[in-house]
Amino acid sequence: MLDPNLVRENPELVKKGMQDRGMDSSLVDVFLKIDEEWRELTAEIEKLRSDKNKLGKEDKDESRGLKEKIRALDDKLKVLEAERSAAFLELPSVPEERVPVGKDESENVVLREEGKKPKFNFEPKDYLELAGDMIDTKRAAKVSGSRFGYIMGDLALLEFGLVKYVFEKLAPYGFTPIVPPVLIKSEPMIGMGKTKFIAEGDAFYIKEDDLYLVGTAEDTIGPLYMDEILDDDILPKRFVGFSSAFRREAGSYGKDTKGILRVHQFDKAEMFSFARPEDSVAENDFLLERQEEIVKGLGLPYQVVHICTGDMGFTATNQFDIEAWIPSENKYRETHSCSNTTDFQSRGLNIKCKAKDGKMQYVHMLNATGIAIGRTLIAIIENYQTKDGRIKVPKVLQSYVGKKEIKRVE
């Protein structure tokens, strides 16, 4: 959530941020109106309580009257608080000045292209044809429904090779390995700013337990220090987590439904950083550098994209994506995302840091893909294919996989 004082004192800044995102900026005025009513009513109740506390034993009738009035106003305040909270959660993070302004993904800015696209002396196949039975979506559909898949054989070894590779690649930079829960209570989920993810129907929800399945490891790594105060000298505190993730992919039906590109369940290694407020912009760039190091190590051609305001995540103040080259489609596809949420999530989770001078402030929180397994497998399979249908294993993964090449089972 935003700092409410920022909305009260600088509403035009928040409105501009929303307008740049293509959102209805009048939501700021809706919040401010309710917020003013809430503050006035809160002050009135506090004054009545103060007056009541000043009464003596002989003022029973007056005390009883004030008590009944306070009770009635408390009921009104609860309704107002719910409306205020709902209105406040509609306000997204304010974009940084460096974020390109644009209406949607068509106005994202390509910053650079890296690596050489493969040149084949044959017609390249797509990943499903190359993988064969190593990716089985037909049997998965019988067991779990559409948009699921079995990853089998050498491709399963390649998946865990990727995880091992990323964990070892990040270790020298102080990333602590973590395997977080994949179920999260509604309170920390909302605290993480995932209201849009929930409202748009993308989250899987278990009503009887009030638990959501995570859409990324970020969802449960972020609340790790909920309601805690971190010492300034341990920051940045970096994690790399591995987990399965779950998304309904609402609104994407009929698009990328074949194979494992856009599925309901996928595995992912996620970087997460708790940083000092003054360091978070630099930390955002640092995480992007780690992502590029990972992709370069795999030998995949890619481009770095600066995400525009209209395509940026709800909680993000700045976002970069890395897109890997997919030969069968003759285009780049997103494999990595890297976002700074500053204090937007830490306010919702009440995570603070204490500086050496004793000053207390909200920690800044950042997230970045380490490896999105399914999409990276697709990129490796297609970029490393041979004329006879084999798939070369990237050199950095060969020791983990135990093979220099893999192929479909005939």
C-alpha positions as CSV (number, residue, x, y, z in Angstrom):
1,M,0.0,0.0,0.0
2,L,1.0,3.6,-0.5
3,D,1.9,6.0,2.3
4,P,-1.5,7.6,3.1
5,N,0.3,10.9,3.9
6,L,1.7,10.9,0.3
7,V,-1.8,10.6,-1.0
8,R,-3.1,13.4,1.3
9,E,-0.2,15.8,0.8
10,N,0.6,15.1,-2.9
11,P,-2.5,13.8,-4.6
12,E,-1.5,15.1,-8.0
13,L,1.6,13.0,-8.0
14,V,-0.5,9.9,-7.3
15,K,-3.1,10.9,-9.9
16,K,-0.4,11.4,-12.5
17,G,1.1,8.0,-11.7
18,M,-2.4,6.4,-12.2
19,Q,-3.0,8.4,-15.4
20,D,0.3,7.2,-16.8
21,R,-0.7,3.6,-16.0
22,G,-4.0,4.2,-17.9
23,M,-6.0,3.9,-14.6
24,D,-8.9,6.1,-13.4
25,S,-7.2,8.8,-11.3
26,S,-10.6,9.8,-9.7
27,L,-10.0,6.9,-7.3
28,V,-7.6,9.2,-5.5
29,D,-10.5,11.6,-4.8
30,V,-12.7,8.8,-3.7
31,F,-10.1,7.7,-1.2
32,L,-9.5,11.2,0.1
33,K,-13.2,11.9,0.6
34,I,-13.7,8.7,2.7
35,D,-10.3,9.3,4.4
36,E,-11.4,12.8,5.6
37,E,-14.8,11.4,6.9
38,W,-12.9,8.6,8.6
39,R,-10.5,11.0,10.3
40,E,-13.2,13.4,11.4
41,L,-15.3,10.5,12.9
42,T,-12.2,9.1,14.6
43,A,-11.5,12.4,16.2
44,E,-15.1,12.8,17.3
45,I,-15.1,9.3,18.9
46,E,-11.8,10.1,20.7
47,K,-13.2,13.3,22.0
48,L,-16.3,11.6,23.3
49,R,-14.2,9.0,25.0
50,S,-12.1,11.7,26.6
51,D,-15.2,13.5,27.8
52,K,-16.6,10.2,29.2
53,N,-13.4,9.5,31.1
54,K,-13.6,12.9,32.8
55,L,-17.0,12.2,34.3
56,G,-17.4,11.2,37.9
57,K,-19.5,8.5,39.6
58,E,-22.3,10.9,40.1
59,D,-22.6,11.4,36.3
60,K,-24.0,8.0,35.5
61,D,-26.8,9.1,33.2
62,E,-24.5,11.4,31.1
63,S,-21.9,8.6,31.0
64,R,-24.4,6.1,29.8
65,G,-25.6,8.5,27.1
66,L,-22.0,9.0,25.9
67,K,-21.4,5.3,25.9
68,E,-24.4,4.6,23.7
69,K,-23.4,7.4,21.3
70,I,-19.8,6.1,21.1
71,R,-21.1,2.6,20.4
72,A,-23.3,3.9,17.5
73,L,-20.4,5.9,16.1
74,D,-18.1,2.9,16.4
75,D,-20.5,0.9,14.2
76,K,-20.5,3.7,11.7
77,L,-16.6,3.8,11.8
78,K,-16.3,0.1,11.1
79,V,-18.3,0.5,7.9
80,L,-16.3,3.6,7.0
81,E,-13.0,1.8,7.7
82,A,-13.9,-1.0,5.4
83,E,-14.8,1.5,2.6
84,R,-11.6,3.4,3.2
85,S,-9.5,0.2,3.1
86,A,-11.1,-0.9,-0.1
87,A,-10.6,2.5,-1.7
88,F,-7.0,2.6,-0.5
89,L,-6.1,-0.8,-2.0
90,E,-7.2,0.5,-5.4
91,L,-4.2,2.9,-5.5
92,P,-1.1,1.4,-7.2
93,S,2.6,2.2,-6.6
94,V,3.8,5.5,-8.1
95,P,6.2,4.9,-11.1
96,E,9.7,6.2,-11.0
97,E,10.6,9.1,-13.2
98,R,12.8,6.8,-15.4
99,V,9.9,4.6,-16.3
100,P,8.7,5.1,-20.0
101,V,5.2,6.3,-20.2
102,G,3.0,4.1,-22.4
103,K,-0.4,2.5,-22.7
104,D,0.5,-1.2,-23.0
105,E,3.2,-3.7,-23.9
106,S,3.4,-2.3,-27.4
107,E,5.1,0.8,-25.9
108,N,7.7,-1.0,-23.8
109,V,11.2,0.1,-24.7
110,V,13.9,-2.3,-25.8
111,L,17.1,-1.3,-24.1
112,R,19.5,-3.7,-25.8
113,E,19.8,-7.1,-27.5
114,E,22.5,-9.6,-26.4
115,G,23.8,-12.8,-27.9
116,K,23.7,-14.3,-31.4
117,K,20.5,-15.8,-32.7
118,P,21.2,-19.3,-34.0
119,K,21.4,-19.8,-37.7
120,F,20.1,-23.2,-38.8
121,N,20.8,-24.9,-42.1
122,F,17.5,-26.7,-41.7
123,E,13.9,-25.8,-40.8
124,P,13.9,-25.4,-37.0
125,K,11.2,-27.4,-35.1
126,D,9.2,-26.2,-32.1
127,Y,9.9,-27.4,-28.6
128,L,7.0,-29.7,-28.4
129,E,8.0,-31.7,-31.5
130,L,11.6,-31.8,-30.3
131,A,10.7,-32.8,-26.7
132,G,8.2,-35.5,-27.6
133,D,7.3,-37.6,-24.6
134,M,9.5,-35.6,-22.3
135,I,6.6,-33.1,-22.2
136,D,3.3,-34.9,-21.9
137,T,0.3,-32.6,-21.8
138,K,-2.2,-35.1,-23.1
139,R,-1.9,-37.4,-20.1
140,A,-1.7,-34.4,-17.7
141,A,-5.0,-33.2,-19.2
142,K,-6.6,-36.5,-18.3
143,V,-5.3,-36.3,-14.7
144,S,-5.5,-32.5,-13.9
145,G,-7.3,-30.8,-16.8
146,S,-6.0,-28.4,-19.4
147,R,-2.8,-26.3,-19.0
148,F,-0.8,-28.9,-17.0
149,G,2.1,-31.0,-18.2
150,Y,4.4,-33.8,-17.1
151,I,8.1,-33.0,-17.4
152,M,9.9,-36.3,-17.7
153,G,13.2,-38.1,-18.4
154,D,16.2,-36.0,-19.4
155,L,14.1,-32.8,-19.4
156,A,13.4,-33.3,-15.7
157,L,17.2,-33.6,-15.1
158,L,17.6,-30.4,-17.1
159,E,15.0,-28.6,-14.9
160,F,16.9,-29.5,-11.7
161,G,20.2,-28.6,-13.4
162,L,18.8,-25.1,-14.0
163,V,17.8,-24.7,-10.4
164,K,21.2,-25.9,-9.2
165,Y,23.0,-23.7,-11.7
166,V,21.0,-20.6,-10.5
167,F,21.5,-21.3,-6.8
168,E,25.3,-21.7,-7.3
169,K,25.5,-18.6,-9.6
170,L,23.9,-16.4,-7.0
171,A,25.7,-17.8,-3.9
172,P,28.8,-15.4,-4.2
173,Y,26.4,-12.5,-4.1
174,G,25.0,-13.4,-0.7
175,F,21.7,-15.0,-1.7
176,T,20.4,-17.3,0.9
177,P,18.6,-20.4,-0.6
178,I,15.0,-20.8,0.6
179,V,12.1,-23.1,-0.1
180,P,9.0,-21.2,0.9
181,P,5.5,-22.4,1.5
182,V,3.2,-22.4,-1.5
183,L,0.1,-21.6,0.5
184,I,-0.5,-18.1,2.0
185,K,-3.1,-16.6,4.2
186,S,-5.3,-13.8,2.8
187,E,-3.8,-11.1,5.1
188,P,-0.2,-11.3,4.0
189,M,-1.3,-11.9,0.4
190,I,-3.2,-8.6,0.5
191,G,-0.3,-7.0,2.3
192,M,1.9,-8.0,-0.6
193,G,-0.3,-5.9,-2.8
194,K,-1.8,-8.8,-4.7
195,T,-5.3,-7.4,-4.7
196,K,-5.3,-7.2,-8.5
197,F,-4.1,-10.7,-8.9
198,I,-7.0,-11.8,-6.7
199,A,-9.6,-9.5,-8.2
200,E,-8.9,-10.5,-11.7
201,G,-9.4,-14.2,-10.8
202,D,-5.8,-15.3,-11.4
203,A,-5.4,-16.7,-7.9
204,F,-6.4,-20.2,-6.8
205,Y,-8.2,-19.9,-3.5
206,I,-9.1,-22.5,-0.9
207,K,-12.1,-21.0,0.8
208,E,-12.5,-23.3,3.8
209,D,-8.9,-22.6,4.9
210,D,-8.7,-19.0,3.7
211,L,-5.5,-19.8,1.8
212,Y,-4.2,-18.9,-1.6
213,L,-1.8,-20.8,-3.8
214,V,1.1,-18.6,-4.5
215,G,1.5,-17.1,-8.0
216,T,5.3,-16.9,-7.4
217,A,7.7,-17.6,-4.6
218,E,7.8,-13.9,-4.0
219,D,4.3,-14.1,-2.4
220,T,5.6,-16.0,0.6
221,I,9.2,-14.8,0.7
222,G,8.1,-11.2,1.0
223,P,6.1,-11.7,4.3
224,L,9.0,-13.6,5.9
225,Y,9.7,-10.7,8.2
226,M,6.1,-9.5,8.6
227,D,5.7,-7.3,11.7
228,E,9.4,-7.3,12.3
229,I,12.2,-4.7,12.5
230,L,15.4,-5.4,10.6
231,D,18.8,-4.0,11.6
232,D,20.2,-1.7,9.0
233,D,23.5,-3.4,9.0
234,I,22.1,-6.8,7.7
235,L,20.7,-5.1,4.6
236,P,20.5,-5.9,1.8
237,K,19.1,-9.3,2.8
238,R,18.9,-11.4,-0.3
239,F,17.1,-14.7,-1.0
240,V,16.8,-17.1,-3.9
241,G,13.8,-19.3,-3.5
242,F,12.5,-22.3,-5.4
243,S,8.8,-23.3,-5.5
244,S,6.0,-24.3,-7.7
245,A,3.6,-21.4,-8.6
246,F,0.0,-21.4,-9.6
247,R,-2.1,-19.1,-11.8
248,R,-5.5,-19.4,-13.4
249,E,-4.2,-17.3,-16.3
250,A,-7.6,-15.6,-16.4
251,G,-8.3,-13.7,-19.6
252,S,-5.7,-15.6,-21.6
253,Y,-7.9,-18.5,-22.8
254,G,-7.3,-19.2,-26.5
255,K,-3.8,-17.7,-26.2
256,D,-0.7,-19.9,-25.8
257,T,-2.8,-22.8,-24.6
258,K,-0.7,-25.4,-26.3
259,G,2.3,-26.9,-24.4
260,I,3.9,-25.5,-21.3
261,L,4.3,-21.8,-22.1
262,R,1.2,-20.5,-20.2
263,V,0.1,-23.1,-17.7
264,H,-1.7,-23.3,-14.3
265,Q,1.4,-24.8,-12.5
266,F,5.0,-24.1,-13.1
267,D,8.3,-24.1,-11.3
268,K,10.5,-21.1,-10.7
269,A,13.5,-19.8,-8.9
270,E,12.9,-16.3,-7.6
271,M,15.3,-13.7,-6.3
272,F,14.1,-11.4,-3.5
273,S,15.8,-8.6,-1.7
274,F,15.1,-6.5,1.4
275,A,17.1,-3.3,1.0
276,R,17.7,0.1,2.6
277,P,15.4,2.7,1.1
278,E,18.3,4.7,-0.3
279,D,19.7,1.6,-2.0
280,S,16.7,0.1,-3.7
281,V,17.1,1.8,-7.2
282,A,20.7,0.5,-7.3
283,E,19.5,-2.9,-6.1
284,N,17.0,-3.1,-8.9
285,D,19.8,-2.6,-11.4
286,F,21.9,-5.1,-9.5
287,L,19.2,-7.8,-9.8
288,L,18.9,-7.2,-13.5
289,E,22.7,-7.7,-13.8
290,R,22.3,-11.0,-12.1
291,Q,19.6,-12.0,-14.4
292,E,21.6,-11.2,-17.5
293,E,24.6,-13.1,-16.1
294,I,22.3,-16.2,-15.7
295,V,20.9,-15.9,-19.2
296,K,24.4,-15.2,-20.8
297,G,25.8,-18.2,-19.0
298,L,23.1,-20.4,-20.7
299,G,24.2,-19.0,-24.0
300,L,20.7,-17.8,-24.9
301,P,20.1,-14.7,-27.1
302,Y,17.9,-12.2,-25.4
303,Q,16.7,-8.6,-25.2
304,V,16.3,-6.4,-22.1
305,V,13.0,-4.4,-22.0
306,H,12.1,-1.4,-19.9
307,I,8.4,-2.0,-19.1
308,C,6.2,1.1,-19.6
309,T,3.7,2.5,-17.1
310,G,0.7,0.9,-18.7
311,D,2.2,-2.6,-18.7
312,M,4.0,-2.5,-15.3
313,G,2.9,-4.5,-12.3
314,F,0.5,-2.9,-9.8
315,T,3.1,-3.0,-6.9
316,A,6.1,-1.9,-9.0
317,T,7.7,1.5,-9.2
318,N,10.0,0.2,-12.0
319,Q,10.2,-3.0,-14.0
320,F,12.6,-4.6,-16.4
321,D,12.0,-7.8,-18.4
322,I,14.3,-10.1,-20.2
323,E,13.0,-11.9,-23.2
324,A,14.7,-14.9,-24.7
325,W,14.8,-15.7,-28.4
326,I,12.3,-18.5,-29.6
327,P,13.4,-19.7,-33.1
328,S,10.1,-21.4,-34.0
329,E,8.2,-18.2,-33.4
330,N,10.9,-15.9,-34.8
331,K,10.5,-13.6,-31.8
332,Y,11.5,-12.9,-28.2
333,R,9.4,-14.3,-25.2
334,E,9.6,-13.0,-21.6
335,T,11.5,-15.3,-19.3
336,H,12.5,-12.9,-16.5
337,S,11.0,-9.9,-14.7
338,C,12.7,-7.6,-12.2
339,S,10.8,-5.1,-10.1
340,N,11.3,-2.6,-7.3
341,T,8.3,-2.1,-5.1
342,T,10.0,0.3,-2.7
343,D,7.9,0.5,0.5
344,F,4.6,-0.5,-1.1
345,Q,4.7,-4.1,0.1
346,S,6.6,-3.4,3.4
347,R,3.8,-1.0,4.5
348,G,1.2,-3.7,3.9
349,L,3.3,-6.2,5.9
350,N,4.7,-3.8,8.5
351,I,8.4,-4.6,7.9
352,K,10.7,-1.8,9.0
353,C,14.4,-1.3,9.3
354,K,16.3,0.7,12.0
355,A,19.2,2.8,10.8
356,K,22.3,3.4,12.9
357,D,21.0,6.8,13.9
358,G,17.9,5.1,15.4
359,K,15.6,6.3,12.6
360,M,12.8,3.9,11.8
361,Q,11.6,3.5,8.3
362,Y,9.9,0.9,6.0
363,V,12.4,-1.4,4.3
364,H,12.3,-1.5,0.5
365,M,11.5,-4.8,-1.2
366,L,12.4,-6.1,-4.7
367,N,11.8,-9.2,-6.6
368,A,13.4,-10.7,-9.7
369,T,13.1,-14.0,-11.6
370,G,16.1,-16.3,-11.2
371,I,14.7,-18.9,-13.7
372,A,11.2,-19.5,-15.0
373,I,11.7,-23.2,-15.6
374,G,9.1,-23.9,-18.3
375,R,9.9,-20.9,-20.5
376,T,13.7,-21.4,-20.1
377,L,13.4,-25.1,-21.1
378,I,11.5,-24.0,-24.2
379,A,14.3,-21.5,-25.0
380,I,17.0,-24.1,-24.5
381,I,15.3,-26.8,-26.5
382,E,14.7,-24.6,-29.5
383,N,18.0,-22.7,-29.5
384,Y,20.1,-25.8,-28.9
385,Q,18.4,-28.1,-31.4
386,T,20.2,-30.1,-34.1
387,K,19.2,-31.2,-37.6
388,D,18.5,-34.8,-36.4
389,G,16.3,-33.6,-33.6
390,R,18.7,-33.8,-30.7
391,I,19.1,-31.1,-28.0
392,K,22.5,-30.0,-26.9
393,V,22.8,-29.3,-23.2
394,P,24.3,-25.9,-22.4
395,K,27.9,-26.3,-21.2
396,V,27.1,-24.8,-17.8
397,L,24.4,-27.5,-17.2
398,Q,26.3,-30.6,-18.4
399,S,27.8,-31.5,-15.1
400,Y,24.3,-31.3,-13.4
401,V,22.5,-33.2,-16.2
402,G,25.3,-35.8,-16.7
403,K,24.9,-35.5,-20.5
404,K,26.0,-33.3,-23.3
405,E,22.8,-33.8,-25.3
406,I,19.3,-35.2,-24.9
407,K,16.6,-36.3,-27.2
408,R,13.0,-37.4,-27.3
409,V,12.1,-41.0,-26.6
410,E,11.0,-42.6,-29.9
